């Protein structure tokens, strides 16, 4: 019995020892496995790191290569742009140069045209019946605020106060035409009518120098149409100074189908006239200039002496006005002398 217990105990101890050894072996195996795992992990991490470093290196190299390529591309693009810019600048320079040449040529042409126009204007001025200054001074170019449809084509512009202005070139042209038209008629076949006081003096002078018949102040109605009147006569041409106030003479002339030469202001209707004269028919200066030109040119056309024709200053009233001014001055001087007992 004693032997059995000891044997049992001994066996137990052996079993425990085996178990312990087995456990230790297991632990060693596990430790070895853990160490292997750790080493594998370390190797794996090392490999990963190497791979990562390799990738980073490759990435860095790739980035550097990319940057280099980009830089090269940018430089190439820049060079290309510079070339394009240079080309554009060159083209612009060419265009500017061409434009400058063109402007230069245009300027030369314009200067030549201006010179031609100046010569033309100078020639026109020289060809005018009277100097341009006389047309301006007489106020012949001044119309009225009213412009009829017939006269609109002759109006150059309107002044700030509304007065219509005639073109002086057209005034001169129409006076030449009127002088030529008048030269077709004999003096005894011409009558001139002027009811407006501003034209009495010059109309009577025109009739006196040319041999035409003048009717100022009042026109005797029916003298051209009523054969039973003792002073009835026939004419071929009637010069009407203003159709509005010389309407009776105009009406009679049209009834017997005779010719009409009419002085037309902007407010006149020119439809009944065979020939018109453009101009201010209300001013003594303007009417003086018109009848001075008609008298001079008509006498020239008839081949008569024009030395008897007074100077333009007489027709426009400048000499008369200066004579009146002298007389007034003398009268005032006498009055002052009488006042002071001289």
C-alpha positions in Angstrom: 0.0 0.0 0.0 2.8 2.3 0.9 4.5 1.4 -2.4 1.4 2.2 -4.3 1.1 5.7 -2.8 4.7 6.5 -3.5 4.4 5.2 -7.0 1.3 7.2 -7.5 3.0 10.3 -6.2 6.0 9.6 -8.4 3.9 9.2 -11.4 2.1 12.4 -10.6 5.3 14.2 -10.4 6.5 12.8 -13.7 3.2 13.8 -15.3 3.4 17.3 -13.9 7.1 17.4 -15.0 6.1 16.3 -18.5 3.3 18.8 -18.5 5.6 21.6 -17.4 8.1 20.6 -20.0 5.4 20.4 -22.6 4.2 23.9 -21.5 7.7 25.3 -21.7 8.2 23.8 -25.1 4.9 25.3 -26.2 5.9 28.6 -24.8 9.3 28.4 -26.5 7.5 27.5 -29.8 5.1 30.4 -29.3 8.0 32.7 -28.5 9.8 31.5 -31.5 6.7 32.1 -33.6 6.3 35.5 -32.1 9.9 36.4 -32.8 9.5 35.1 -36.3 6.4 37.1 -36.7 8.2 40.2 -35.3 11.1 39.6 -37.7 8.7 39.1 -40.6 6.9 42.2 -39.6 10.2 44.1 -39.4 11.3 42.8 -42.7 7.9 43.6 -44.2 8.0 47.1 -42.8 11.6 47.4 -44.1 10.5 46.2 -47.5 7.5 48.6 -47.4 9.7 51.4 -46.3 12.2 50.6 -49.1 9.3 50.4 -51.5 7.9 53.6 -50.2 11.3 55.3 -50.5 11.6 53.9 -53.9 8.2 55.2 -54.9 9.0 58.6 -53.3 12.3 58.6 -55.2 10.5 57.7 -58.4 7.8 60.3 -57.7 10.4 62.9 -56.9 12.2 62.1 -60.1 9.0 62.0 -62.0 8.0 65.4 -60.4 11.4 66.8 -61.3 11.1 65.5 -64.8 7.6 66.9 -65.1 8.7 70.2 -63.7 11.6 70.2 -66.1 9.3 69.3 -69.0 6.8 72.0 -67.9 9.6 74.5 -67.7 10.8 73.5 -71.1 7.3 73.7 -72.5 6.8 77.1 -70.9 10.1 78.3 -72.3 9.2 76.9 -75.7 5.7 78.5 -75.4 7.3 81.8 -74.3 9.7 81.7 -77.2 6.7 81.0 -79.5 4.7 83.8 -78.0 7.7 86.1 -78.3 8.0 85.2 -81.9 4.2 85.7 -82.4 4.4 89.0 -80.5 7.4 90.1 -82.6 5.4 89.2 -85.8 2.4 91.1 -84.5 4.5 94.1 -83.7 6.1 93.9 -87.1 2.7 93.7 -88.7 1.5 96.6 -86.6 4.5 98.7 -87.6 3.9 97.9 -91.2 0.3 98.9 -90.9 1.1 102.1 -89.1 3.8 102.9 -91.7 1.3 102.2 -94.5 -1.3 104.3 -92.8 1.2 107.1 -92.3 2.0 106.9 -96.0 -1.7 106.9 -96.9 -2.3 109.9 -94.7 0.6 111.7 -96.2 -0.7 111.1 -99.7 -4.2 112.1 -98.6 -2.8 115.3 -97.1 -0.9 116.0 -100.3 -4.1 115.4 -102.3 -6.2 117.4 -99.8 -3.7 120.3 -100.0 -3.8 120.1 -103.8 -7.6 120.1 -103.7 -7.7 123.0 -101.3 -5.4 124.9 -103.6 -7.6 124.1 -106.5 -10.7 125.2 -104.6 -8.9 128.4 -103.6 -8.1 129.0 -107.3 -11.6 128.2 -108.3 -13.1 130.5 -105.6 -10.6 133.2 -106.6 -11.6 132.7 -110.2 -15.3 132.8 -109.3 -14.7 136.0 -107.3 -12.9 137.5 -110.2 -15.7 136.5 -112.5 -18.5 137.9 -110.3 -20.4 140.9 -111.6 -19.3 142.9 -108.5 -16.9 142.0 -105.7 -18.3 139.6 -103.1 -17.8 142.3 -100.5 -20.4 144.5 -102.3 -22.9 141.7 -102.2 -22.4 141.4 -98.5 -22.3 145.1 -97.8 -25.6 145.7 -99.7 -27.4 143.0 -97.7 -28.7 141.5 -100.9 -28.3 138.0 -99.4 -30.7 138.7 -96.5 -34.1 137.1 -97.0 -37.1 137.0 -94.7 -38.3 134.5 -92.0 -40.8 133.2 -94.6 -39.6 130.8 -97.3 -41.9 129.8 -100.1 -41.6 126.3 -101.8 -40.3 128.0 -105.0 -37.5 129.7 -103.1 -36.4 127.0 -100.7 -33.8 125.6 -103.2 -32.0 129.0 -103.2 -31.7 129.3 -99.4 -28.3 128.6 -98.0 -29.1 128.6 -94.3 -31.1 130.4 -91.6 -29.6 132.9 -89.2 -30.0 132.6 -85.4 -32.8 135.2 -85.6 -34.7 133.1 -88.2 -33.8 135.1 -91.3 -33.2 133.0 -94.4 -29.9 133.6 -96.2 -29.4 133.4 -100.0 -26.3 131.8 -101.5 -24.2 134.7 -103.0 -22.9 132.5 -105.8 -26.5 131.8 -106.8 -27.4 135.5 -106.6 -24.5 136.3 -108.9 -25.5 133.5 -111.3 -29.1 134.6 -111.5 -28.1 138.2 -112.1 -26.0 137.1 -115.0 -28.9 135.1 -116.4 -31.2 138.1 -115.9 -28.9 140.5 -117.6 -28.6 138.1 -120.6 -32.4 137.6 -120.6 -33.0 141.4 -120.5 -30.6 141.9 -123.5 -33.1 140.0 -125.7 -35.5 142.9 -125.6 -35.5 146.4 -127.0 -35.7 149.2 -124.4 -39.0 150.5 -125.8 -40.6 147.1 -125.2 -39.5 147.0 -121.5 -41.4 148.4 -118.5 -40.1 148.3 -114.9 -42.6 148.5 -112.0 -41.7 149.4 -108.4 -44.4 150.5 -105.9 -42.0 150.2 -102.9 -40.4 153.6 -102.1 -37.0 152.0 -101.3 -36.6 151.4 -105.1 -38.1 154.5 -106.7 -34.9 156.4 -107.2 -32.9 153.5 -108.7 -35.7 152.3 -110.9 -36.2 155.8 -112.4 -32.4 156.0 -113.0 -32.5 152.6 -114.7 -35.3 153.8 -117.0 -33.6 157.1 -117.7 -30.3 155.4 -118.7 -31.7 152.5 -120.7 -34.7 154.0 -122.3 -37.2 151.6 -120.6 -40.5 152.9 -119.1 -40.7 153.1 -115.3 -43.8 153.0 -113.1 -43.1 153.9 -109.5 -45.5 154.9 -106.7 -48.6 153.7 -108.6 -49.1 151.5 -111.6 -52.1 152.6 -113.7 -54.2 149.5 -113.8 -55.3 148.3 -117.3 -52.7 150.2 -119.2 -51.4 147.0 -120.8 -54.8 145.3 -121.2 -57.5 147.9 -121.9 -57.2 149.1 -125.5 -59.8 151.9 -124.9 -57.5 153.7 -122.5 -55.8 156.8 -124.1 -52.4 155.8 -122.6 -52.7 152.1 -123.5 -49.5 150.5 -125.0 -48.1 147.1 -125.6 -44.8 145.7 -124.1 -42.8 142.5 -124.3 -41.2 142.4 -120.9 -42.2 143.6 -117.4 -39.6 143.8 -114.6 -41.5 143.3 -111.3 -39.6 144.5 -108.2 -41.9 142.7 -105.7 -44.8 140.5 -106.8 -46.7 141.1 -103.6 -47.1 144.9 -104.0 -46.7 145.1 -107.8 -49.4 142.5 -108.3 -51.6 144.6 -110.6 -48.7 145.0 -113.2 -47.9 141.3 -112.9 -51.6 140.4 -113.4 -51.9 142.6 -116.5 -48.7 141.2 -118.0 -49.9 137.6 -117.5 -53.3 138.4 -119.0 -51.7 139.6 -122.3 -49.2 136.7 -122.2 -46.0 138.8 -122.0 -42.7 138.0 -120.3 -41.9 138.6 -116.7 -38.5 139.3 -115.1 -39.0 139.2 -111.3 -36.9 140.2 -108.3 -37.7 137.4 -105.8 -37.1 137.5 -102.1 -37.6 134.3 -100.0 -41.2 135.2 -99.4 -42.1 135.5 -103.1 -43.7 132.9 -105.4 -41.6 132.6 -108.6 -44.1 130.4 -110.6 -45.3 133.2 -112.8 -41.8 134.5 -113.7 -39.9 133.6 -116.9 -36.6 134.7 -115.3 -35.9 135.5 -111.7 -33.3 137.6 -109.8 -32.5 136.4 -106.3 -32.2 139.1 -103.6 -33.6 141.3 -100.9 -36.3 143.4 -102.6 -37.1 145.5 -99.5 -33.8 147.3 -98.9 -32.7 150.4 -100.8 -29.1 149.2 -100.9 -30.0 145.8 -102.2 -32.3 147.2 -104.9 -29.7 149.8 -105.8 -27.1 147.0 -106.4 -29.6 145.0 -108.5 -30.6 147.9 -110.7 -27.0 149.1 -111.0 -25.9 145.7 -112.4 -28.9 145.4 -114.7 -28.3 149.0 -116.1 -24.6 148.4 -116.6 -24.9 144.9 -118.2 -27.9 145.9 -120.4 -26.1 148.9 -121.8 -23.0 146.7 -122.4 -25.2 144.2 -124.3 -26.7 147.0 -126.4 -23.3 148.3 -127.2 -23.9 151.6 -125.5 -21.6 153.8 -123.5 -21.6 153.0 -119.8 -19.6 156.0 -118.6 -22.8 157.8 -117.7 -23.7 155.1 -115.2 -23.1 156.5 -111.7 -20.8 154.6 -109.4 -22.2 151.9 -107.2 -22.1 154.1 -104.1 -24.7 156.3 -105.8 -27.1 153.4 -106.4 -26.7 152.0 -102.9 -27.3 155.5 -101.4 -23.9 155.8 -99.8 -23.0 159.1 -101.5 -26.5 160.5 -100.8 -26.2 159.5 -97.2 -22.7 161.1 -96.9 -24.1 164.3 -98.6 -27.0 164.4 -96.1 -24.6 163.9 -93.2 -22.4 166.8 -94.4 -25.5 169.1 -94.7 -26.7 168.0 -91.2 -23.2 168.7 -89.8 -23.2 172.2 -91.4 -26.7 173.0 -90.1 -25.7 171.9 -86.6 -22.5 174.0 -86.8 -24.6 177.1 -87.9 -27.1 176.5 -85.1 -24.2 176.3 -82.6 -22.8 179.5 -84.0 -26.1 181.3 -83.8 -26.5 180.1 -80.2 -23.2 181.5 -79.1 -23.7 184.7 -81.1 -21.1 184.0 -83.9 
